[in-house]
Amino acid sequence: MASARPTDTSAVPYQGPPLFGVPADLVHLNVLDIDNTDERLWIPQTKDVWFRPLLFNVSQGYFVNLLRVRKSGILSRHRHAGPVHAMTLRGRWHYLEHPWWAEEGSYAFEPPGDIHTLEVPKGVKEMITLFHVTGAYIYVDPLGTPVAVEDVFSKIQLARDHFEMVGLGADFVNQFIR
């Protein structure tokens, strides 16, 4: 029976033409070297809350970013329109609606439609989590009534405005867009 896996393991790169429509790779070096990051890359969302973009995928409606929080208390109550993956890099946080805690080194999957209230507990000086968000955050009141929406396009606009303000130029955001 023939193997389904090719057996050519020679160290020869692909030499054919690129496939039509494939965007360029996006690589960020030293992403986990959080303490030595240019502060201009952190975009303020609210007081003591910033995000650092890694990828804005406009054709599939998702974004990947680091979220940094330097305060304790309630951050937001929101519903997800799509799935979310989270990897906690520093600190800890949880959702008031769930019994689990996301602590340093943990991974969480949040299904579409989940509504939760994010809290950073007292004693946490800094929480940093890598989020991969598909679709939108729909911010809601305690009864679930929508009050605001955030998606890849609103994140891009925040980034454009911030990068312009800090001297990097609005087009600096283009490197994150695929």
N, C-alpha and C positions, 0 to 999 in steps of 0.2 A: 504494500500500500504506500503511495507517495505521500510525503510530508506536505502539509499545507503551508508550512513556514519555509521561506526561501533559505537557501544554504550559502549564498554568497556573503561572506563576512570580510571581504577585502576592504582595506582602508582607502577606498576611492570614493570621493564625493559624487553626488548626482551631477551629471554634466548636461542634462537636457534643459530646455527652456523652462522658465517659471510658468506655473499654471496661471491662466487668465483670472484676474480678479482677486488673487491672493494678496492681502496686505502684508506690509513688512512686519517682521518679528518685532516684538517689544520686550526689551530686557532692561531691568533696573538692577544695577549692582549694589551690593551692601544694603539692601532694604532693611535688614534686621539690625543694622548698626544705628539704632534709633537715636542714640545720644550724640551722634556726630552728623546729623542731618542739617542741611541748610534750612534755617527757620522759615525762609521765604516760601518753601514748598508746602508748609502747613497753612491751610486755608481756614480762616475762622468761620464757624457756623453760628455760634452764640458765645456768650461770655464763658471762657474756660473750656470751650469745645472746638476742636479743629479736625479737619481731615486732610490726609495727604493722598492725592490721586495716584493710582498705579495704572489703571486702564479705564477708559470710557468707551464702551462698545455700543455705538449708535445704531448699528444694523440689527443687533439682537437685544437691545434695550437693557443692558446691565452695566454695572460699574464695580470696580475693585478698588478699595482704598483702605488706608489705615485710619482708624478713628482714635483720637487722643482726647481724653477727658481729664481735667485737673480740678475736679470739684466732686464733692459727694452729694448725693440726693437723686431726685428724679431727673432723668435726661429727657425722656419723651414717652408718649403712649402712641403706638402706631400699629397699623395692619400692613401685612405684606401682600402685594399683588402677585409676587412670584417667590421662588425659593431663595433662601439666604443661607450662606455658609459663613461661619465665624470661627476664627482661631485667635484665642486670647494670648497676647504676647507679654503683657505686663498688667499687674493688678488683678482685680476681680470685679464681676458684675453679675446681675441676675435680673429676671423678670418677676414682678410681683405675682403674676398669675401662675408661675411654675415653681416646683420645689428645688430645682437644680441651681447650682452656681457655676458660672463660667470663670475658671481660675487660670492662672498662667499655665500655658501648655495645653489647654483644653480646646476641643473642637465642638461646635454646636451646629446642628442643622435646624433651620426654621422653615416650616412648610408654608406654602401660599395660603393666605387667609388667616394665619395665626395673628391674634391681637394680643399685644403685651405692653407692659410698662417697664422701661429699662431704668434700673437703679444702680448707682455706684455707691457702695456702703461707706459709712464713716471710717476713717482710718486709711483709706486708699488715696495716696497722694497723686497717683497717675494710673490711668487705665488706658492701655493701647490694645486695640483689637483689629485684626485684618478681617474686613467684611467683603464678601462677594455677593452683591445684591442684584437680583434679576427683577425687572419691573420697578414698581414704585413703592415708596413708603407713603402710606396714607395716614397722616396724623389725625387722631380722633380724640373726642372728649370721652369721659368715663362711660358713656352709653353707646359709644361707637359711631357717633355722628362725625363725618369728615370735617376737618377744619383747615387742612393744608395738605399739599402733595409735594413730594420730592422725587425726582427721577434722574436718569443719566443726563438729560438736557438741562435741568435746573442746576445740577452739579457742575456741568461744563460752564454755564454762565457765571456761577459763583467763582469758579477757578479763573475764568477770563478776567473778570473784574479785579480779583485779588492780584493776579500776576501783573496786570497793568499798574495797579497801585504801588506794588513793591519794586517796580523798575525792571521786571523781567519781560514785560510786554504781553499784551493780550494773546498773541499768537503762540506764546510759550505752551499754552494748553494743547496745541495741536499734536505734540509728541505723544500724548496720552490717548488720542482718539484713534480708534480702529473701526 
